[in-house]
Amino acid sequence: MTKKVTLICTPLRFYTQNDEGLLFEWLKKIKSIKEIKGVGRELHLHFDSNNIVNEDLLDLMGIFDRYKFDQVQLKVFMNETNKEWFE
């Protein structure tokens, strides 16, 4: 069963303006993200489904690791083809 998903990216810490710009460039390349919205000091990523392509999930895993966002949220995208990534 698919469901809409919102991931919350916090804390937002950037080392330079270029660092911040690169995050947004990277996020815009992930086709599964339907909306990127700033809410206070958080960044919300909206998805129409919890069923996304693995390539997008790998990018999200890289972003969440790089910027130290809560990676547990990404388990909403876990399925039979990628479950070993979460072990």
N, C-alpha and C positions, 0 to 999 in steps of 0.2 A: 504494500500500500504506500503510495507516495503522499507526501505532505509538504506544505510550505515550511521553509526553514529560515531562521534569522541567526546569524553568528554575530557575536559581540566581540569586537577587537578592542581590548584594553589591557594594559595601559598603553596609551599612544606616546611613544618616546622616539624622537628622531635625533640623529646626530648632526645633521645639516639639512638645509632646505632641499638639496639634491636628494638626500635620503628619503625625505617625505615625498618628493615628486616621483621617485622611482617606485615607491610603494603603490601610489595611485596608478601609475602607468601599468604596473604588473597586474593590479586588480582589474583594470579595464580590459585586459587581454583574456580574462577568464570568462568564457561565454556563459557559463552556468549562473554567474552572478547577474541578477536582474536589476538590482538597485544597490547603490552605495550611499549611505546616509550618515552624516555626522549628527550625533545626539549628545549634546554636552561635550564631555571629554572622551566619548566613546565613538567608535565607528561601527555601524551596523551594516552587515552584508546580507541582502535578501535573495533567496532562491525560491523558484516556483515549485521545486521538488527536492526530496532527499535522495533522488536517483540522478546522480551526475556522472559524467564520464571520468574515468580514472585519471586521465591527463589533468583535468581541472583539480581533482582531489590532490594530486601530487604537487601542483602549484600552491594550493592552499596549505598543504603540510609544510612546504618550504617557507611560505610567508609567515605562518604561525610560529615556526621554529625561529626564524630570523628576527622577528619583532617580539618574541616572547609572549604571544597571545595564548590563552588557555586552549591547548590542543585537544582536551577531552571533548570539546564541542564537535570536533570533526567526526566522532564516532557515529553521528547521525547518518553519515554517508557510507558506513561500513556495509559490505555485502560479501557474497561468496567469493568474488574475484579479487577482493582487496583485504580481506580480514587479517591476513598475516602482517600487513603493514601496521596494524594496531597492537601487535603482540610485543 
